[in-house]
Amino acid sequence: MTVLRCLPFFALVACSSEKDDSAVVDTGGDTAVEHIERPESCTPIVKVDGTPVDELNDPSVGDVWTLLMFCDEVLQLGTYTLQVDPAELITIDDTDPIVTFNAAGTVTLDYRVGSRRADFSVTIQD
């Protein structure tokens, strides 16, 4: 299994929610404190060129994918890890979540951005 590096970004993007659970709480003084509920957790989706991985055709040997994670259509930025099993089927770029498919077979990828995680498998064609 290959574990790949972390790439720091300057901003973290959180999931958004249509639900507005904010409320103003009276603290007894002249000022009020706004309390905002955390949005419900979203399901991370990994995309390649704007298309979810599960909607793509199987890659072929030599294909290159740049992986981007989204939650509720919001791009997730921050520190990431990318683990591949078996490692010999894919090469991972040193600085970005870019994978190159090296040999035919089935590979499992574990992609994490911040606290979000997406696992998926792909079958690499000759």
Summary of the structure (lengths in Angstrom):
residues: 126
radius of gyration: 18.9
end to end distance: 21.7
largest distance: 70.0
contacts: 300
relative contact order: 0.26
helix: 5%
strand: 48%
